[in-house]
Amino acid sequence: MAVTKISLRLADWPERDRALWLANTTRGNPFDHPNPANRLAAPSIKKAAHGYGRWLGFLAAHGWLDPGAHPADRVTRERLLMYFEEMRANGNRDHTVVGRFQELHCAMRILAPERDMSWIRRPFGRTVRSVLTMGKRNFPVPDSKVVFDWALEQMDAAAAALEIQANLVPFRDGLLLAMLASRGRRSRAMAGIRIDHELIRVGDHYRIELPPELVKTKRRDHFDLPIRLTPHIDLYLAKVRPALLAGHQSDWLWITKGGERQSQKSMAHQVAARTARAFGTGFGPHRFRYAITTSAALRAPSCPGLAVGVLATSSAVLEEHYNRAGQIEATLRFNKLIDGS
């Protein structure tokens, strides 16, 4: 069986597909007819576009990409079955296969909102997930305390000679890694932090208050940072960040050596590169969520809900202030865990 790996970019899509996509993902007047993508976050739309590009590449490779056809008319059960079998032949993991079908379904919601295409996720009466083993992916998970201590060492080493330009980025990355190791928030949230907006000083420590648009659950998320980071954040704000800005003006917390806002992609690259050099295996910001969960279970087995509280992932139907109280208590306990006290 031929294995297809082609993915078409938006610019290479058939004209009809591209026009529908742009029309249905462009936010307009709120009093106009509802936009199909209004309820989707920008990352979800981007992910659906990438997945749909994969689907179009698959169709093109088999000669089934009729430019004049409606996008929904190209989707048949027979083609979905071959799509499934090709991904399996290509060695795609079960989670990837399920994700491709979810992306295609999401794309159809944008391209053909008037049609019910929900059957894509269960093309033969069963969900795609149900016919796969969905085994857990095997990847190394760092110890949060080890990474936190290492990040502090990196900052202390860089702080010894901040007049040297080469030490600015290592200090910045050390602070980012310490925040990730101790609080495990997603890279989109971290990249969206601004000074005196999301990051505020409260007494002897700093607090991060994330608005719904930066949180996957679309609920506000606010948490305190470890007091041990206070002098490092102070130093970053007073000396490191202004040196990186080099005269530029910005309220974004994370700044590149060129004086610009650090992107989510750049942040992930830096984290992967530094962890690879330090631990032999690189991992991105999201891995720290696994790290906190694993570290809490291993180092504090008597507190089974610790990681849930630190990461604010509990779905229990409780009053907001009660959830917040649980998060504060969990955060204080996790601070003791990474401090080794």
C-alpha positions as CSV (number, residue, x, y, z in Angstrom):
1,M,0.0,0.0,0.0
2,A,1.3,3.5,-0.9
3,V,2.0,5.7,2.1
4,T,1.0,9.3,1.8
5,K,2.8,12.0,3.7
6,I,1.8,15.1,1.7
7,S,0.2,18.0,3.6
8,L,-1.2,20.9,1.6
9,R,-0.9,24.4,3.0
10,L,-3.8,26.7,2.9
11,A,-2.4,28.6,-0.1
12,D,-2.3,25.3,-2.1
13,W,-5.9,24.2,-1.3
14,P,-8.5,24.2,-4.1
15,E,-9.9,27.6,-4.6
16,R,-13.4,26.7,-3.3
17,D,-12.0,25.1,-0.1
18,R,-9.7,28.1,0.6
19,A,-12.6,30.6,0.0
20,L,-14.9,28.7,2.3
21,W,-12.3,28.4,5.0
22,L,-11.4,32.1,4.9
23,A,-15.0,33.2,4.9
24,N,-16.0,30.9,7.8
25,T,-13.0,31.7,10.0
26,T,-13.0,35.5,9.6
27,R,-14.6,37.1,12.6
28,G,-17.1,39.8,11.6
29,N,-19.9,41.8,13.1
30,P,-21.4,40.0,16.1
31,F,-24.9,40.9,14.8
32,D,-24.3,39.0,11.5
33,H,-25.1,35.4,11.0
34,P,-23.0,33.2,13.4
35,N,-19.6,32.4,12.1
36,P,-19.0,28.6,12.2
37,A,-15.6,29.1,13.9
38,N,-16.7,31.7,16.5
39,R,-16.7,29.1,19.3
40,L,-13.3,27.7,18.3
41,A,-10.1,29.0,19.7
42,A,-7.4,30.1,17.3
43,P,-5.1,27.1,18.1
44,S,-8.1,24.7,17.4
45,I,-8.7,26.4,14.0
46,K,-5.0,26.2,13.2
47,K,-4.9,22.5,14.2
48,A,-8.0,21.7,12.1
49,A,-6.4,23.5,9.1
50,H,-3.2,21.4,9.4
51,G,-5.3,18.2,9.7
52,Y,-7.4,19.1,6.7
53,G,-4.2,19.8,4.7
54,R,-3.2,16.2,5.5
55,W,-6.6,15.0,4.2
56,L,-6.3,17.0,1.0
57,G,-2.7,15.6,0.5
58,F,-4.1,12.1,0.9
59,L,-6.9,12.8,-1.7
60,A,-4.4,14.3,-4.1
61,A,-2.1,11.4,-3.9
62,H,-4.9,9.1,-5.0
63,G,-6.3,11.3,-7.7
64,W,-9.5,12.1,-5.7
65,L,-9.0,15.8,-5.2
66,D,-11.6,17.3,-7.5
67,P,-11.1,21.1,-7.2
68,G,-14.7,21.8,-8.1
69,A,-16.3,19.4,-5.6
70,H,-17.7,20.6,-2.3
71,P,-15.3,19.6,0.6
72,A,-18.0,17.5,2.3
73,D,-18.7,15.5,-0.9
74,R,-15.1,14.2,-1.0
75,V,-15.6,12.6,2.4
76,T,-16.8,9.0,2.0
77,R,-16.6,6.0,4.3
78,E,-14.5,4.1,1.8
79,R,-11.9,6.9,1.7
80,L,-11.9,7.3,5.4
81,L,-11.1,3.6,5.7
82,M,-8.2,3.9,3.4
83,Y,-7.1,7.0,5.2
84,F,-7.1,5.1,8.4
85,E,-5.2,2.1,6.9
86,E,-2.5,4.4,5.4
87,M,-1.9,6.1,8.7
88,R,-1.5,2.8,10.4
89,A,0.9,1.6,7.6
90,N,2.8,4.8,8.0
91,G,3.4,4.0,11.7
92,N,1.3,6.8,13.1
93,R,0.5,6.3,16.8
94,D,-3.0,5.6,17.8
95,H,-3.5,9.0,19.4
96,T,-2.3,10.6,16.1
97,V,-4.8,8.6,14.1
98,V,-7.7,9.6,16.4
99,G,-6.5,13.2,16.2
100,R,-6.5,13.2,12.4
101,F,-10.2,12.1,12.4
102,Q,-11.0,14.8,15.0
103,E,-9.3,17.4,12.9
104,L,-11.1,16.4,9.8
105,H,-14.4,16.5,11.7
106,C,-13.6,20.0,13.0
107,A,-12.6,21.2,9.5
108,M,-16.0,20.0,8.2
109,R,-17.7,22.0,10.9
110,I,-16.0,25.1,9.5
111,L,-16.3,24.2,5.8
112,A,-19.8,22.6,5.8
113,P,-21.6,23.9,8.9
114,E,-25.0,23.2,7.3
115,R,-24.3,19.5,7.1
116,D,-24.1,16.9,9.9
117,M,-20.7,15.3,9.5
118,S,-20.4,13.9,13.0
119,W,-20.3,10.4,11.5
120,I,-16.7,11.1,10.5
121,R,-15.6,10.1,14.0
122,R,-17.5,6.8,13.8
123,P,-17.5,6.0,10.0
124,F,-18.7,2.4,10.5
125,G,-20.8,2.7,13.6
126,R,-17.8,2.6,16.0
127,T,-15.6,5.4,17.1
128,V,-12.1,5.4,15.7
129,R,-10.8,5.3,19.2
130,S,-12.7,2.1,20.0
131,V,-10.9,0.0,17.4
132,L,-7.4,1.1,18.6
133,T,-5.5,0.0,21.7
134,M,-4.7,3.6,22.6
135,G,-1.6,2.6,24.5
136,K,0.1,5.1,26.6
137,R,3.0,6.8,24.8
138,N,6.4,6.0,26.3
139,F,8.5,9.0,26.9
140,P,10.8,10.2,29.7
141,V,9.3,12.4,32.4
142,P,11.6,14.7,34.3
143,D,11.6,15.1,38.1
144,S,10.2,18.5,38.9
145,K,12.5,19.1,41.8
146,V,15.6,18.2,39.8
147,V,14.7,20.6,37.0
148,F,13.7,23.3,39.5
149,D,17.0,23.1,41.3
150,W,18.9,23.0,38.0
151,A,17.0,26.1,36.8
152,L,18.0,28.0,39.9
153,E,21.6,27.0,39.4
154,Q,21.5,28.2,35.8
155,M,20.2,31.6,36.9
156,D,22.7,31.9,39.8
157,A,25.5,31.2,37.4
158,A,24.3,33.7,34.8
159,A,23.6,36.3,37.5
160,A,27.3,36.3,38.5
161,A,28.2,38.2,35.3
162,L,25.1,39.8,33.8
163,E,27.2,42.4,32.1
164,I,28.2,39.7,29.7
165,Q,25.5,39.7,27.0
166,A,25.7,35.9,26.6
167,N,24.4,35.4,30.1
168,L,21.1,37.2,29.6
169,V,19.2,34.5,27.6
170,P,20.4,31.6,30.0
171,F,19.0,33.6,32.9
172,R,15.7,34.2,31.1
173,D,15.4,30.5,30.2
174,G,16.3,29.4,33.7
175,L,13.5,31.5,35.1
176,L,11.1,30.1,32.5
177,L,12.1,26.5,33.3
178,A,11.8,27.1,37.1
179,M,8.2,28.4,36.5
180,L,7.4,25.4,34.4
181,A,8.9,23.0,36.8
182,S,6.9,24.4,39.7
183,R,3.6,25.3,38.1
184,G,3.4,23.5,34.8
185,R,1.2,25.9,32.8
186,R,0.9,25.5,29.0
187,S,3.2,27.3,26.7
188,R,0.4,29.5,25.2
189,A,-0.4,30.8,28.7
190,M,3.3,31.4,29.5
191,A,3.9,33.2,26.3
192,G,0.9,35.5,26.9
193,I,2.1,36.8,30.3
194,R,2.5,40.6,30.5
195,I,4.0,42.6,33.4
196,D,1.4,44.2,35.7
197,H,-1.3,42.4,33.8
198,E,-0.9,38.6,34.2
199,L,2.2,39.0,36.4
200,I,1.8,41.1,39.5
201,R,3.8,41.5,42.7
202,V,1.9,40.6,45.9
203,G,3.9,41.3,49.0
204,D,6.9,38.9,49.1
205,H,6.0,36.9,46.1
206,Y,4.7,37.1,42.5
207,R,1.3,36.0,41.3
208,I,0.1,35.1,37.8
209,E,-3.5,35.7,36.9
210,L,-4.4,34.2,33.5
211,P,-7.6,35.4,31.7
212,P,-9.9,32.8,30.1
213,E,-8.5,33.4,26.6
214,L,-5.1,32.0,27.8
215,V,-6.5,29.0,29.5
216,K,-7.6,25.8,27.7
217,T,-10.6,25.3,29.9
218,K,-11.7,29.0,29.2
219,R,-11.8,29.6,33.0
220,R,-9.7,32.1,34.8
221,D,-6.5,30.6,36.4
222,H,-4.6,32.4,39.1
223,F,-1.7,31.1,41.2
224,D,1.2,32.2,43.3
225,L,4.8,31.6,42.3
226,P,7.3,30.1,44.8
227,I,8.9,32.7,47.1
228,R,12.3,31.3,46.2
229,L,11.7,32.8,42.7
230,T,11.0,36.3,44.0
231,P,14.7,37.6,43.9
232,H,15.2,36.0,40.5
233,I,12.1,37.6,39.1
234,D,13.2,40.9,40.6
235,L,16.6,40.6,38.9
236,Y,15.1,39.6,35.6
237,L,12.7,42.6,35.6
238,A,15.3,45.1,36.9
239,K,18.4,44.1,34.8
240,V,18.0,41.1,32.4
241,R,14.8,42.1,30.6
242,P,15.8,45.7,30.1
243,A,19.1,44.6,28.7
244,L,17.3,42.2,26.3
245,L,14.9,45.0,25.2
246,A,17.9,47.2,24.3
247,G,15.8,50.4,24.3
248,H,12.6,48.8,22.9
249,Q,9.3,49.2,24.8
250,S,7.1,46.3,25.7
251,D,5.0,44.9,28.5
252,W,5.5,41.2,27.5
253,L,7.3,39.3,30.1
254,W,9.5,37.1,27.9
255,I,11.8,39.0,25.5
256,T,14.2,37.7,22.8
257,K,17.8,38.8,22.5
258,G,16.6,41.0,19.6
259,G,14.3,43.0,21.9
260,E,11.0,41.4,20.6
261,R,8.3,39.4,22.3
262,Q,9.3,35.8,22.6
263,S,6.9,33.6,20.6
264,Q,5.4,30.3,21.8
265,K,7.4,28.5,19.2
266,S,10.7,30.1,20.3
267,M,9.9,29.3,23.9
268,A,9.3,25.6,23.1
269,H,12.5,25.5,21.1
270,Q,14.6,27.0,23.9
271,V,13.1,24.7,26.5
272,A,13.8,21.6,24.4
273,A,17.3,22.7,23.6
274,R,18.3,23.4,27.2
275,T,16.8,20.3,28.6
276,A,18.5,18.2,25.9
277,R,21.9,19.6,26.9
278,A,21.3,19.2,30.6
279,F,19.5,15.8,30.7
280,G,20.4,14.1,27.4
281,T,16.8,14.2,26.3
282,G,14.9,17.3,25.2
283,F,11.3,18.0,26.1
284,G,8.9,20.8,25.6
285,P,6.9,22.9,28.1
286,H,3.9,20.5,28.1
287,R,6.1,17.7,29.5
288,F,6.2,19.6,32.8
289,R,2.5,18.9,33.4
290,Y,3.4,15.2,33.3
291,A,6.4,15.9,35.5
292,I,4.4,17.6,38.2
293,T,1.8,14.8,38.2
294,T,4.5,12.1,38.4
295,S,6.7,13.9,40.9
296,A,3.8,14.6,43.2
297,A,2.8,10.9,43.1
298,L,6.3,9.7,43.8
299,R,7.4,12.2,46.4
300,A,4.1,12.8,48.2
301,P,2.0,9.6,47.8
302,S,0.0,10.5,50.9
303,C,-1.4,13.5,49.0
304,P,-3.2,11.9,45.9
305,G,-4.8,15.2,44.8
306,L,-1.7,17.3,45.0
307,A,-1.0,17.5,41.3
308,V,-4.6,18.2,40.5
309,G,-4.6,21.2,42.8
310,V,-1.2,22.6,41.5
311,L,-2.3,22.3,37.9
312,A,-5.9,23.5,38.5
313,T,-7.3,20.6,36.4
314,S,-10.0,19.4,38.8
315,S,-13.5,19.2,37.1
316,A,-15.4,18.8,40.4
317,V,-18.5,20.9,40.6
318,L,-17.5,23.1,43.5
319,E,-17.7,26.8,44.2
320,E,-14.9,28.8,42.7
321,H,-13.5,30.0,46.0
322,Y,-13.4,26.4,47.3
323,N,-11.4,25.3,44.3
324,R,-9.1,28.3,44.8
325,A,-8.5,27.3,48.5
326,G,-7.7,23.8,47.4
327,Q,-5.2,25.1,44.8
328,I,-3.5,27.3,47.4
329,E,-3.1,24.4,49.8
330,A,-1.8,22.1,47.0
331,T,0.6,24.8,45.8
332,L,2.1,25.3,49.3
333,R,2.6,21.6,49.7
334,F,4.2,21.3,46.3
335,N,6.5,24.2,47.2
336,K,7.8,22.1,50.2
337,L,8.2,19.1,47.8
338,I,10.5,21.0,45.4
339,D,12.3,22.8,48.2
340,G,13.1,19.5,49.7
341,S,11.8,20.5,53.1
